[in-house]
């Protein structure tokens, strides 16, 4: 293993744990914002401005919908980070080529797909309640990541079978 | 496993312990134990060569095949 990979591996667990915490804080903030929006006097005119609401009358409900979608995204992100932490744990134990990791990578890939679907939903809601094109619906990089993860899941599944074959070889 | 490694007999013939064999062939004692107790699923030719060299024997003297399954079964 080269030096950069080794350093990345040692930094990964605390980095992922920090992301878990940040993600949780993000979710709590979203919940707080969503809840608070029901207690704001004059919602949505007072916080957003009369002119904006006059131009886009459904912007209030659009924002709340986007917050709910964001909360779903935070939940999906949490499951991704937990699985990533488990994978890194097996690498540090010296036994990464197991079927569990192949399964985890596949699950992470599907969850990335879910996040991209949620991104499209956010863009659609923004287009319907605010202005089309304000929030970008499509980016190629996440889809490449999905493809990469499915390929890696296959690689790990094959590696797991090879390791099983090697098990008990003297 | 229908194939047994007759390590005990060969070690006895050569008046050698498993520990001494492990030191001579550069194979860990743990792996030699796995071989001796019939828990190995496969053996590399390099391992077989090293053991045969240390015990001054042929592979055929070291390996025993018994058709019908586990050599360790009482029959």
gemmi code that builds the backbone of each chain (N, CA, C; Angstrom):
import gemmi

chains = {
    "A": [
        ("UNK", (0.855, -1.196, 0.000), (0.000, 0.000, 0.000), (0.883, 1.234, 0.000)),
        ("UNK", (0.602, 2.235, -0.869), (1.486, 3.382, -0.896), (1.171, 4.314, 0.271)),
        ("UNK", (2.042, 5.299, 0.420), (1.980, 6.154, 1.619), (0.668, 6.942, 1.689)),
        ("UNK", (0.227, 7.445, 0.515), (-0.988, 8.270, 0.498), (-2.196, 7.426, 0.891)),
        ("UNK", (-2.277, 6.189, 0.324), (-3.397, 5.308, 0.667), (-3.385, 4.994, 2.148)),
        ("UNK", (-2.187, 4.736, 2.674), (-2.074, 4.386, 4.082), (-2.515, 5.549, 4.961)),
        ("UNK", (-2.097, 6.772, 4.577), (-2.511, 7.948, 5.358), (-4.006, 8.162, 5.256)),
        ("UNK", (-4.535, 7.976, 4.053), (-5.987, 8.160, 3.857), (-6.759, 7.178, 4.716)),
        ("UNK", (-6.258, 5.949, 4.790), (-6.932, 4.931, 5.580), (-6.925, 5.264, 7.059)),
        ("UNK", (-5.840, 5.824, 7.538), (-5.778, 6.144, 8.974), (-6.636, 7.365, 9.294)),
        ("UNK", (-6.794, 8.261, 8.305), (-7.610, 9.463, 8.539), (-9.096, 9.207, 8.323)),
        ("UNK", (-9.412, 8.138, 7.610), (-10.808, 7.904, 7.224), (-11.770, 7.757, 8.404)),
        ("UNK", (-11.490, 6.914, 9.405), (-12.493, 6.749, 10.468), (-12.859, 8.049, 11.198)),
        ("UNK", (-11.880, 8.857, 11.657), (-12.302, 10.095, 12.311), (-13.000, 11.049, 11.353)),
        ("UNK", (-12.584, 11.048, 10.085), (-13.234, 11.925, 9.098), (-14.686, 11.507, 8.884)),
        ("UNK", (-14.906, 10.205, 8.765), (-16.275, 9.718, 8.542), (-17.130, 9.984, 9.777)),
        ("UNK", (-16.554, 9.762, 10.975), (-17.325, 10.045, 12.209), (-17.694, 11.526, 12.285)),
        ("UNK", (-16.755, 12.392, 11.870), (-17.043, 13.835, 11.863), (-18.181, 14.134, 10.890)),
        ("UNK", (-18.175, 13.466, 9.738), (-19.257, 13.676, 8.763), (-20.588, 13.184, 9.311)),
        ("UNK", (-20.567, 12.097, 10.077), (-21.800, 11.592, 10.698), (-22.371, 12.665, 11.632)),
        ("UNK", (-21.493, 13.260, 12.414), (-21.934, 14.299, 13.358), (-22.456, 15.518, 12.597)),
        ("UNK", (-21.708, 15.967, 11.580), (-22.129, 17.130, 10.795), (-23.470, 16.872, 10.114)),
        ("UNK", (-23.629, 15.659, 9.603), (-24.875, 15.289, 8.952), (-26.044, 15.325, 9.936)),
        ("UNK", (-25.777, 14.863, 11.154), (-26.814, 14.879, 12.185), (-27.177, 16.319, 12.551)),
        ("UNK", (-26.169, 17.170, 12.649), (-26.412, 18.588, 12.953), (-27.242, 19.224, 11.835)),
        ("UNK", (-26.876, 18.884, 10.600), (-27.614, 19.380, 9.422), (-29.082, 18.960, 9.496)),
        ("UNK", (-29.318, 17.695, 9.859), (-30.694, 17.201, 9.957), (-31.454, 17.931, 11.067)),
        ("UNK", (-30.787, 18.124, 12.180), (-31.434, 18.836, 13.301), (-31.784, 20.270, 12.892)),
        ("UNK", (-30.878, 20.923, 12.181), (-31.143, 22.296, 11.709), (-32.333, 22.321, 10.758)),
        ("UNK", (-32.416, 21.315, 9.888), (-33.546, 21.255, 8.956), (-34.860, 21.078, 9.711)),
        ("UNK", (-34.832, 20.183, 10.701), (-36.043, 19.957, 11.494), (-36.440, 21.250, 12.213)),
        ("UNK", (-35.425, 21.917, 12.766), (-35.684, 23.169, 13.482), (-36.266, 24.225, 12.542)),
        ("UNK", (-35.677, 24.340, 11.352), (-36.150, 25.338, 10.380), (-37.579, 25.026, 9.942)),
        ("UNK", (-37.847, 23.750, 9.686), (-39.179, 23.336, 9.243), (-40.216, 23.633, 10.331)),
        ("UNK", (-39.880, 23.261, 11.553), (-40.806, 23.481, 12.669), (-41.030, 24.966, 12.902)),
        ("UNK", (-39.934, 25.711, 12.889), (-40.017, 27.158, 13.145), (-40.857, 27.882, 12.107)),
        ("UNK", (-40.851, 27.363, 10.870), (-41.598, 28.023, 9.803), (-43.095, 28.066, 10.098)),
        ("UNK", (-43.569, 27.134, 10.949), (-44.995, 27.118, 11.298), (-45.317, 28.125, 12.403)),
        ("UNK", (-44.274, 28.650, 13.010), (-44.499, 29.602, 14.100), (-44.128, 31.030, 13.714)),
        ("UNK", (-43.623, 31.205, 12.489), (-43.261, 32.554, 12.045), (-44.528, 33.319, 11.695)),
        ("UNK", (-44.672, 34.450, 12.294), (-45.844, 35.271, 11.993), (-45.712, 35.807, 10.579)),
        ("UNK", (-46.805, 35.698, 9.817), (-46.790, 36.252, 8.463), (-46.000, 35.422, 7.466)),
        ("UNK", (-45.838, 34.120, 7.741), (-45.143, 33.233, 6.790), (-45.987, 33.126, 5.504)),
        ("UNK", (-45.408, 33.174, 4.311), (-43.986, 33.362, 4.020), (-43.590, 34.798, 3.670)),
        ("UNK", (-44.553, 35.686, 3.738), (-44.303, 37.068, 3.284), (-43.245, 37.753, 4.141)),
        ("UNK", (-43.409, 37.614, 5.483), (-42.489, 38.348, 6.364), (-41.039, 37.915, 6.205)),
        ("UNK", (-40.727, 36.599, 6.221), (-39.313, 36.235, 6.077), (-38.773, 36.365, 4.655)),
        ("UNK", (-39.629, 36.183, 3.618), (-39.120, 36.133, 2.242), (-39.326, 37.434, 1.469)),
        ("UNK", (-40.213, 38.249, 1.927), (-40.465, 39.514, 1.233), (-41.729, 39.443, 0.398)),
        ("UNK", (-42.479, 40.510, 0.411), (-43.775, 40.547, -0.279), (-43.615, 40.417, -1.788)),
        ("UNK", (-42.575, 41.044, -2.319), (-42.384, 41.032, -3.782), (-42.124, 39.614, -4.293)),
        ("UNK", (-41.252, 38.899, -3.584), (-40.913, 37.533, -3.994), (-42.135, 36.631, -3.922)),
        ("UNK", (-42.887, 36.764, -2.830), (-44.065, 35.913, -2.653), (-45.141, 36.274, -3.676)),
        ("UNK", (-45.216, 37.541, -4.033), (-46.191, 37.955, -5.040), (-45.842, 37.341, -6.404)),
        ("UNK", (-44.543, 37.309, -6.695), (-44.112, 36.708, -7.969), (-44.251, 35.187, -7.955)),
        ("UNK", (-43.990, 34.598, -6.787), (-44.019, 33.129, -6.672), (-44.856, 32.736, -5.454)),
        ("UNK", (-46.161, 32.689, -5.625), (-47.048, 32.493, -4.462), (-46.853, 31.167, -3.724)),
        ("UNK", (-46.310, 30.170, -4.421), (-46.170, 28.858, -3.773), (-44.761, 28.632, -3.216)),
        ("UNK", (-43.993, 29.693, -3.120), (-42.602, 29.527, -2.696), (-42.507, 29.033, -1.255)),
        ("UNK", (-43.469, 29.426, -0.434), (-43.457, 28.998, 0.968), (-43.552, 27.486, 1.093)),
        ("UNK", (-44.546, 26.929, 0.417), (-44.727, 25.477, 0.487), (-43.575, 24.772, -0.223)),
        ("UNK", (-43.031, 25.431, -1.267), (-41.890, 24.853, -1.969), (-40.684, 24.715, -1.055)),
        ("UNK", (-40.443, 25.760, -0.270), (-39.299, 25.714, 0.648), (-39.468, 24.606, 1.686)),
        ("UNK", (-40.675, 24.509, 2.241), (-40.910, 23.459, 3.245), (-40.724, 22.077, 2.627)),
        ("UNK", (-41.197, 21.916, 1.393), (-41.046, 20.622, 0.727), (-39.568, 20.294, 0.526)),
        ("UNK", (-38.791, 21.309, 0.125), (-37.355, 21.092, -0.082), (-36.672, 20.721, 1.230)),
        ("UNK", (-37.106, 21.321, 2.311), (-36.522, 20.991, 3.626), (-36.814, 19.527, 3.981)),
        ("UNK", (-38.044, 19.088, 3.717), (-38.396, 17.683, 3.999), (-37.547, 16.748, 3.141)),
        ("UNK", (-37.381, 17.102, 1.864), (-36.535, 16.284, 0.975), (-35.101, 16.261, 1.500)),
        ("UNK", (-34.646, 17.419, 1.977), (-33.293, 17.495, 2.544), (-33.143, 16.587, 3.754)),
        ("UNK", (-34.200, 16.505, 4.540), (-34.188, 15.619, 5.717), (-34.092, 14.152, 5.301)),
        ("UNK", (-34.834, 13.798, 4.251), (-34.744, 12.424, 3.719), (-33.319, 12.155, 3.236)),
        ("UNK", (-32.741, 13.164, 2.575), (-31.367, 13.030, 2.089), (-30.382, 12.824, 3.229)),
        ("UNK", (-30.596, 13.535, 4.323), (-29.710, 13.371, 5.481), (-29.815, 11.954, 6.038)),
        ("UNK", (-31.014, 11.405, 6.037), (-31.196, 10.024, 6.487), (-30.456, 9.042, 5.602)),
        ("UNK", (-30.571, 9.249, 4.288), (-29.859, 8.378, 3.339), (-28.354, 8.521, 3.533)),
        ("UNK", (-27.896, 9.755, 3.707), (-26.456, 10.005, 3.888), (-25.947, 9.288, 5.136)),
        ("UNK", (-26.736, 9.284, 6.196), (-26.338, 8.610, 7.426), (-26.080, 7.121, 7.163)),
        ("UNK", (-26.974, 6.472, 6.417), (-26.788, 5.041, 6.141), (-25.544, 4.810, 5.274)),
        ("UNK", (-25.252, 5.751, 4.377), (-24.035, 5.636, 3.551), (-22.794, 5.711, 4.433)),
        ("UNK", (-22.775, 6.694, 5.321), (-21.592, 6.903, 6.161), (-21.363, 5.721, 7.105)),
        ("UNK", (-22.446, 5.146, 7.655), (-22.291, 3.995, 8.552), (-21.689, 2.812, 7.804)),
        ("UNK", (-22.145, 2.599, 6.578), (-21.618, 1.477, 5.794), (-20.156, 1.715, 5.412)),
        ("UNK", (-19.837, 2.962, 5.097), (-18.454, 3.304, 4.745), (-17.533, 3.078, 5.934)),
        ("UNK", (-18.005, 3.443, 7.106), (-17.217, 3.237, 8.325), (-16.973, 1.752, 8.569)),
        ("UNK", (-17.990, 0.941, 8.315), (-17.854, -0.516, 8.488), (-16.829, -1.074, 7.507)),
        ("UNK", (-16.853, -0.596, 6.272), (-15.893, -1.066, 5.259), (-14.473, -0.703, 5.681)),
        ("UNK", (-14.280, 0.539, 6.088), (-12.943, 0.979, 6.511), (-12.469, 0.140, 7.701)),
        ("UNK", (-13.402, -0.202, 8.597), (-13.064, -1.040, 9.748), (-12.499, -2.383, 9.323)),
        ("UNK", (-13.090, -2.992, 8.313), (-12.604, -4.304, 7.863), (-11.240, -4.188, 7.187)),
        ("UNK", (-10.985, -3.070, 6.513), (-9.668, -2.879, 5.892), (-8.604, -2.770, 6.978)),
        ("UNK", (-8.900, -2.031, 8.018), (-7.937, -1.871, 9.123), (-7.724, -3.193, 9.869)),
        ("UNK", (-8.745, -4.066, 9.855), (-8.572, -5.387, 10.483), (-7.797, -6.340, 9.591)),
        ("UNK", (-7.594, -5.929, 8.335), (-6.835, -6.764, 7.409), (-7.678, -7.791, 6.679)),
        ("UNK", (-8.998, -7.594, 6.698), (-9.860, -8.580, 6.054), (-10.976, -7.883, 5.273)),
        ("UNK", (-10.630, -7.129, 4.217), (-11.661, -6.364, 3.534), (-12.441, -7.140, 2.469)),
        ("UNK", (-11.827, -8.226, 1.970), (-12.482, -8.928, 0.850), (-13.467, -9.955, 1.373)),
        ("UNK", (-14.571, -9.432, 1.857), (-15.653, -10.269, 2.363), (-16.928, -9.892, 1.642)),
        ("UNK", (-17.870, -10.828, 1.591), (-19.131, -10.570, 0.887), (-19.909, -9.419, 1.512)),
        ("UNK", (-19.752, -9.243, 2.811), (-20.441, -8.124, 3.484), (-20.048, -6.788, 2.859)),
        ("UNK", (-18.761, -6.638, 2.536), (-18.309, -5.371, 1.940), (-18.840, -5.202, 0.525)),
        ("UNK", (-18.926, -6.293, -0.215), (-19.508, -6.220, -1.564), (-20.951, -5.749, -1.457)),
        ("UNK", (-21.656, -6.302, -0.479), (-23.054, -5.919, -0.267), (-23.152, -4.460, 0.152)),
        ("UNK", (-22.242, -4.031, 1.054), (-22.270, -2.632, 1.524), (-22.021, -1.668, 0.374)),
        ("UNK", (-21.063, -1.985, -0.485), (-20.768, -1.094, -1.614), (-21.967, -0.979, -2.544)),
        ("UNK", (-22.629, -2.110, -2.759), (-23.814, -2.090, -3.625), (-24.908, -1.231, -2.986)),
        ("UNK", (-25.084, -1.385, -1.667), (-26.099, -0.595, -0.977), (-25.760, 0.895, -1.033)),
        ("UNK", (-24.463, 1.224, -0.906), (-24.061, 2.636, -0.993), (-24.374, 3.161, -2.388)),
        ("UNK", (-24.125, 2.335, -3.416), (-24.408, 2.756, -4.790), (-25.890, 3.085, -4.963)),
        ("UNK", (-26.748, 2.207, -4.455), (-28.193, 2.452, -4.575), (-28.603, 3.696, -3.788)),
        ("UNK", (-27.962, 3.921, -2.667), (-28.289, 5.113, -1.881), (-27.830, 6.386, -2.575)),
        ("UNK", (-26.720, 6.306, -3.308), (-26.305, 7.467, -4.108), (-27.334, 7.745, -5.205)),
        ("UNK", (-27.864, 6.673, -5.779), (-28.939, 6.843, -6.776), (-30.127, 7.558, -6.121)),
        ("UNK", (-30.461, 7.130, -4.902), (-31.577, 7.755, -4.183), (-31.306, 9.242, -3.956)),
        ("UNK", (-30.054, 9.565, -3.599), (-29.704, 10.978, -3.375), (-29.847, 11.781, -4.665)),
        ("UNK", (-29.468, 11.191, -5.782), (-29.613, 11.901, -7.048), (-31.078, 12.087, -7.416)),
        ("UNK", (-31.891, 11.078, -7.094), (-33.331, 11.206, -7.335), (-33.891, 12.341, -6.466)),
        ("UNK", (-33.433, 12.407, -5.224), (-33.882, 13.492, -4.335), (-33.434, 14.852, -4.876)),
        ("UNK", (-32.230, 14.902, -5.452), (-31.740, 16.154, -6.042), (-32.656, 16.596, -7.187)),
        ("UNK", (-33.061, 15.634, -8.011), (-33.993, 15.939, -9.113), (-35.316, 16.444, -8.544)),
        ("UNK", (-35.762, 15.822, -7.456), (-37.021, 16.264, -6.823), (-36.896, 17.708, -6.333)),
        ("UNK", (-35.767, 18.019, -5.711), (-35.557, 19.390, -5.219), (-35.591, 20.371, -6.390)),
        ("UNK", (-34.914, 20.010, -7.457), (-34.897, 20.888, -8.645), (-36.301, 21.054, -9.219)),
        ("UNK", (-37.068, 19.965, -9.206), (-38.439, 20.025, -9.741), (-39.318, 20.920, -8.871)),
        ("UNK", (-39.185, 20.773, -7.559), (-39.975, 21.604, -6.640), (-39.575, 23.070, -6.800)),
        ("UNK", (-38.283, 23.324, -6.902), (-37.808, 24.704, -7.079), (-38.338, 25.289, -8.388)),
        ("UNK", (-38.328, 24.477, -9.432), (-38.816, 24.945, -10.732), (-40.310, 25.238, -10.677)),
        ("UNK", (-41.050, 24.414, -9.914), (-42.503, 24.570, -9.845), (-42.921, 25.740, -8.967)),
        ("UNK", (-42.133, 26.007, -7.925), (-42.578, 27.018, -6.954), (-41.748, 28.299, -6.998)),
        ("UNK", (-40.604, 28.249, -7.674), (-39.730, 29.425, -7.701), (-39.373, 29.734, -9.144)),
        ("UNK", (-38.178, 29.366, -9.557), (-37.790, 29.581, -10.944), (-37.060, 28.347, -11.466)),
        ("UNK", (-37.401, 27.963, -12.702), (-36.720, 26.819, -13.304), (-35.251, 27.159, -13.516)),
        ("UNK", (-34.382, 26.167, -13.248), (-32.959, 26.366, -13.482), (-32.214, 26.952, -12.311)),
        ("UNK", (-32.927, 27.341, -11.237), (-32.253, 27.931, -10.074), (-31.411, 26.888, -9.346)),
        ("UNK", (-31.955, 25.682, -9.278), (-31.209, 24.585, -8.644), (-30.945, 23.539, -9.718)),
        ("UNK", (-29.680, 23.186, -9.877), (-29.298, 22.251, -10.936), (-29.791, 20.837, -10.624)),
        ("UNK", (-30.425, 20.217, -11.645), (-30.977, 18.878, -11.439), (-29.976, 17.781, -11.740)),
        ("UNK", (-29.028, 18.078, -12.612), (-28.187, 16.988, -13.086), (-26.708, 17.340, -12.979)),
        ("UNK", (-25.938, 16.344, -12.508), (-24.477, 16.464, -12.518), (-23.920, 15.090, -12.834)),
        ("UNK", (-22.921, 15.024, -13.686), (-22.404, 13.732, -14.155), (-21.594, 13.001, -13.084)),
        ("UNK", (-20.909, 13.773, -12.215), (-19.986, 13.148, -11.249), (-20.657, 12.130, -10.320)),
        ("UNK", (-21.802, 12.443, -9.734), (-22.431, 11.435, -8.863), (-22.804, 10.155, -9.599)),
        ("UNK", (-23.202, 10.276, -10.858), (-23.563, 9.074, -11.626), (-22.336, 8.234, -11.945)),
        ("UNK", (-21.215, 8.894, -12.186), (-19.956, 8.154, -12.357), (-19.583, 7.437, -11.061)),
        ("UNK", (-19.843, 8.112, -9.937), (-19.557, 7.492, -8.636), (-20.432, 6.254, -8.434)),
        ("UNK", (-21.692, 6.341, -8.852), (-22.602, 5.189, -8.737), (-22.055, 4.017, -9.544)),
        ("UNK", (-21.659, 4.317, -10.795), (-21.116, 3.261, -11.660), (-19.868, 2.646, -11.028)),
        ("UNK", (-18.988, 3.515, -10.529), (-17.751, 3.052, -9.903), (-18.051, 2.132, -8.722)),
        ("UNK", (-19.036, 2.503, -7.929), (-19.379, 1.705, -6.747), (-19.937, 0.339, -7.125)),
        ("UNK", (-20.774, 0.277, -8.152), (-21.301, -1.028, -8.592), (-20.153, -1.908, -9.096)),
        ("UNK", (-19.227, -1.301, -9.815), (-18.067, -2.066, -10.301), (-17.234, -2.566, -9.114)),
        ("UNK", (-16.998, -1.679, -8.160), (-16.209, -2.056, -6.975), (-16.896, -3.164, -6.180)),
        ("UNK", (-18.229, -3.099, -6.108), (-18.975, -4.150, -5.398), (-18.707, -5.504, -6.065)),
        ("UNK", (-18.705, -5.504, -7.405), (-18.401, -6.735, -8.135), (-16.981, -7.200, -7.881)),
        ("UNK", (-16.068, -6.249, -7.849), (-14.662, -6.580, -7.577), (-14.507, -7.203, -6.187)),
        ("UNK", (-15.167, -6.608, -5.215), (-15.082, -7.131, -3.846), (-15.733, -8.509, -3.727)),
        ("UNK", (-16.828, -8.724, -4.441), (-17.487, -10.036, -4.405), (-16.529, -11.092, -4.975)),
        ("UNK", (-15.866, -10.756, -6.081), (-14.918, -11.670, -6.697), (-13.721, -11.888, -5.773)),
        ("UNK", (-13.252, -10.801, -5.182), (-12.132, -10.892, -4.237), (-12.474, -11.768, -3.040)),
        ("UNK", (-13.701, -11.664, -2.590), (-14.154, -12.485, -1.465), (-14.114, -13.975, -1.835)),
        ("UNK", (-14.554, -14.295, -3.059), (-14.518, -15.703, -3.498), (-13.086, -16.180, -3.632)),
        ("UNK", (-12.210, -15.315, -4.143), (-10.797, -15.693, -4.270), (-10.180, -15.914, -2.902)),
        ("UNK", (-10.544, -15.061, -1.946), (-10.001, -15.198, -0.595), (-10.474, -16.488, 0.057)),
        ("UNK", (-11.750, -16.822, -0.185), (-12.280, -18.081, 0.347), (-11.507, -19.271, -0.207)),
        ("UNK", (-11.182, -19.172, -1.519), (-10.394, -20.246, -2.138), (-9.030, -20.371, -1.482)),
        ("UNK", (-8.462, -19.215, -1.123), (-7.112, -19.194, -0.560), (-7.090, -19.600, 0.911)),
        ("UNK", (-8.241, -19.467, 1.521), (-8.332, -19.821, 2.936), (-7.977, -21.288, 3.137)),
        ("UNK", (-7.103, -21.556, 4.062), (-6.735, -22.951, 4.284), (-5.664, -23.432, 3.347)),
        ("UNK", (-5.071, -22.533, 2.563), (-3.951, -22.912, 1.706), (-2.649, -22.687, 2.462)),
        ("UNK", (-1.827, -23.731, 2.480), (-0.554, -23.650, 3.194), (0.570, -23.532, 2.178)),
    ],
    "B": [
        ("UNK", (-11.602, -34.252, 4.396), (-10.610, -34.194, 3.315), (-10.061, -35.601, 3.109)),
        ("UNK", (-10.066, -36.069, 1.859), (-9.637, -37.430, 1.572), (-8.122, -37.549, 1.452)),
        ("UNK", (-7.439, -36.422, 1.455), (-5.978, -36.451, 1.355), (-5.385, -36.084, 2.715)),
        ("UNK", (-4.481, -36.909, 3.158), (-3.845, -36.687, 4.453), (-2.364, -36.483, 4.249)),
        ("UNK", (-1.810, -35.582, 5.061), (-0.369, -35.322, 5.026), (0.250, -36.120, 6.161)),
        ("UNK", (1.145, -37.058, 5.807), (1.710, -37.952, 6.806), (2.919, -37.311, 7.461)),
        ("UNK", (2.670, -36.180, 8.059), (3.764, -35.390, 8.626), (4.292, -36.019, 9.909)),
        ("UNK", (3.399, -36.521, 10.714), (3.819, -37.121, 11.991), (4.804, -38.254, 11.767)),
        ("UNK", (4.439, -39.154, 10.801), (5.302, -40.322, 10.539), (6.677, -39.889, 10.045)),
        ("UNK", (6.683, -38.933, 9.122), (7.952, -38.490, 8.546), (8.809, -37.758, 9.573)),
        ("UNK", (8.175, -36.976, 10.423), (8.926, -36.262, 11.463), (9.541, -37.279, 12.437)),
        ("UNK", (8.773, -38.308, 12.730), (9.269, -39.348, 13.646), (10.461, -40.075, 13.034)),
        ("UNK", (10.356, -40.380, 11.738), (11.464, -41.061, 11.043), (12.735, -40.232, 11.078)),
        ("UNK", (12.567, -38.922, 10.909), (13.739, -38.049, 10.845), (14.134, -37.516, 12.220)),
        ("UNK", (13.434, -37.951, 13.232), (13.704, -37.506, 14.623), (13.684, -35.975, 14.674)),
        ("UNK", (12.626, -35.437, 14.122), (12.528, -33.970, 14.051), (11.200, -33.555, 14.666)),
        ("UNK", (11.211, -32.398, 15.307), (9.944, -31.872, 15.836), (9.316, -30.930, 14.810)),
        ("UNK", (8.070, -30.656, 15.008), (7.349, -29.734, 14.115), (7.985, -28.351, 14.167)),
        ("UNK", (8.418, -27.961, 15.347), (9.052, -26.643, 15.526), (10.349, -26.562, 14.720)),
        ("UNK", (11.122, -27.646, 14.767), (12.392, -27.659, 14.011), (12.099, -27.609, 12.514)),
        ("UNK", (11.105, -28.347, 12.085), (10.732, -28.336, 10.665), (10.298, -26.928, 10.241)),
        ("UNK", (9.517, -26.272, 11.085), (9.050, -24.918, 10.774), (10.226, -23.971, 10.585)),
        ("UNK", (11.241, -24.115, 11.404), (12.425, -23.247, 11.300), (13.190, -23.554, 10.013)),
        ("UNK", (13.245, -24.831, 9.636), (14.021, -25.218, 8.445), (13.351, -24.798, 7.142)),
        ("UNK", (12.042, -24.905, 7.088), (11.362, -24.669, 5.809), (10.773, -23.264, 5.711)),
        ("UNK", (10.938, -22.467, 6.742), (10.426, -21.087, 6.726), (8.913, -21.044, 6.519)),
        ("UNK", (8.248, -21.965, 7.164), (6.780, -21.954, 7.195), (6.400, -21.811, 8.663)),
        ("UNK", (5.370, -21.068, 8.923), (5.013, -20.848, 10.320), (4.536, -22.139, 10.968)),
        ("UNK", (4.743, -22.211, 12.250), (4.298, -23.381, 13.013), (2.788, -23.541, 12.901)),
        ("UNK", (2.099, -22.418, 12.863), (0.633, -22.453, 12.750), (0.208, -23.151, 11.455)),
        ("UNK", (0.876, -22.796, 10.366), (0.528, -23.405, 9.080), (0.887, -24.881, 9.040)),
        ("UNK", (2.023, -25.227, 9.639), (2.389, -26.647, 9.680), (1.393, -27.437, 10.534)),
        ("UNK", (0.912, -26.827, 11.590), (-0.104, -27.479, 12.423), (-1.383, -27.711, 11.643)),
        ("UNK", (-1.739, -26.707, 10.840), (-2.932, -26.835, 9.996), (-2.771, -28.011, 9.044)),
        ("UNK", (-1.560, -28.156, 8.516), (-1.266, -29.268, 7.607), (-1.333, -30.598, 8.351)),
        ("UNK", (-0.740, -30.622, 9.501), (-0.641, -31.860, 10.294), (-2.014, -32.344, 10.740)),
        ("UNK", (-2.880, -31.418, 11.087), (-4.187, -31.814, 11.625), (-5.237, -32.003, 10.539)),
        ("UNK", (-4.818, -31.909, 9.291), (-5.745, -32.182, 8.193), (-6.737, -31.055, 7.929)),
        ("UNK", (-6.422, -29.859, 8.402), (-7.362, -28.742, 8.200), (-7.026, -27.905, 6.950)),
        ("UNK", (-5.887, -28.212, 6.331), (-5.518, -27.449, 5.131), (-6.410, -27.846, 3.968)),
        ("UNK", (-6.795, -26.864, 3.177), (-7.621, -27.137, 2.005), (-6.787, -27.251, 0.736)),
        ("UNK", (-5.585, -26.678, 0.778), (-4.712, -26.726, -0.394), (-3.278, -26.518, 0.077)),
        ("UNK", (-2.343, -26.999, -0.732), (-0.936, -26.803, -0.416), (-0.222, -26.307, -1.658)),
        ("UNK", (0.638, -25.321, -1.481), (1.406, -24.796, -2.617), (2.528, -25.773, -2.946)),
        ("UNK", (2.909, -25.817, -4.207), (4.044, -26.661, -4.585), (5.315, -26.220, -3.874)),
        ("UNK", (5.458, -24.918, -3.679), (6.653, -24.400, -3.001), (6.713, -24.915, -1.568)),
        ("UNK", (5.562, -25.016, -0.910), (5.518, -25.556, 0.455), (5.869, -27.034, 0.449)),
        ("UNK", (5.270, -27.767, -0.492), (5.528, -29.204, -0.598), (7.001, -29.468, -0.879)),
        ("UNK", (7.575, -28.664, -1.781), (9.001, -28.811, -2.121), (9.871, -28.581, -0.886)),
        ("UNK", (9.537, -27.526, -0.142), (10.344, -27.197, 1.047), (10.274, -28.319, 2.085)),
        ("UNK", (9.080, -28.859, 2.291), (8.918, -29.935, 3.292), (9.636, -31.203, 2.834)),
        ("UNK", (9.480, -31.549, 1.550), (10.147, -32.745, 1.030), (11.657, -32.602, 1.116)),
        ("UNK", (12.147, -31.417, 0.880), (13.589, -31.170, 0.953), (14.084, -31.332, 2.380)),
        ("UNK", (13.318, -30.795, 3.316), (13.732, -30.861, 4.723), (13.633, -32.285, 5.269)),
        ("UNK", (12.621, -33.032, 4.830), (12.412, -34.386, 5.356), (13.034, -35.462, 4.472)),
        ("UNK", (13.670, -35.002, 3.385), (14.342, -35.940, 2.478), (13.390, -37.056, 2.056)),
        ("UNK", (12.262, -36.646, 1.488), (11.292, -37.648, 1.049), (10.645, -37.182, -0.248)),
        ("UNK", (9.869, -38.082, -0.845), (9.120, -37.767, -2.056), (7.726, -37.295, -1.676)),
        ("UNK", (7.083, -36.482, -2.545), (5.703, -36.056, -2.245), (4.769, -37.238, -2.013)),
        ("UNK", (5.006, -38.326, -2.756), (4.146, -39.493, -2.612), (4.266, -40.141, -1.241)),
        ("UNK", (5.423, -39.977, -0.605), (5.582, -40.540, 0.745), (4.865, -39.676, 1.782)),
        ("UNK", (4.699, -38.423, 1.410), (4.121, -37.468, 2.375), (2.596, -37.412, 2.295)),
        ("UNK", (2.054, -37.683, 1.113), (0.614, -37.517, 0.908), (-0.059, -38.876, 0.771)),
        ("UNK", (-1.200, -38.994, 1.425), (-1.965, -40.236, 1.357), (-3.381, -39.900, 0.924)),
        ("UNK", (-3.866, -40.667, -0.029), (-5.241, -40.474, -0.498), (-6.080, -41.688, -0.125)),
        ("UNK", (-7.227, -41.419, 0.444), (-8.144, -42.509, 0.748), (-9.480, -42.179, 0.092)),
        ("UNK", (-9.898, -42.961, -0.850), (-11.142, -42.722, -1.575), (-12.333, -42.826, -0.635)),
        ("UNK", (-13.334, -42.025, -0.900), (-14.562, -42.134, -0.123), (-14.693, -41.097, 0.962)),
        ("UNK", (-13.720, -40.135, 1.030), (-13.947, -39.044, 1.961), (-12.847, -38.860, 2.957)),
        ("UNK", (-13.215, -38.579, 4.224), (-12.284, -38.146, 5.245), (-11.345, -39.261, 5.641)),
        ("UNK", (-10.046, -39.010, 5.488), (-9.031, -39.972, 5.892), (-9.059, -40.165, 7.396)),
        ("UNK", (-9.522, -39.180, 8.118), (-9.522, -39.255, 9.577), (-10.692, -40.063, 10.118)),
        ("UNK", (-11.635, -40.451, 9.218), (-12.754, -41.267, 9.672), (-12.254, -42.630, 10.128)),
        ("UNK", (-12.841, -43.130, 11.197), (-12.488, -44.490, 11.635), (-13.092, -45.472, 10.650)),
        ("UNK", (-12.331, -46.390, 10.168), (-12.889, -47.356, 9.207), (-12.462, -48.770, 9.535)),
    ],
}
model = gemmi.Model(1)
for chain_id, residues in chains.items():
    chain = gemmi.Chain(chain_id)
    for i, (resn, *xyz) in enumerate(residues, 1):
        res = gemmi.Residue()
        res.name, res.seqid = resn, gemmi.SeqId(i, " ")
        for name, pos in zip(("N", "CA", "C"), xyz):
            atom = gemmi.Atom()
            atom.name, atom.element = name, gemmi.Element(name[0])
            atom.pos, atom.b_iso = gemmi.Position(*pos), 0.0
            res.add_atom(atom)
        chain.add_residue(res)
    model.add_chain(chain)
structure = gemmi.Structure()
structure.add_model(model)
structure.setup_entities()
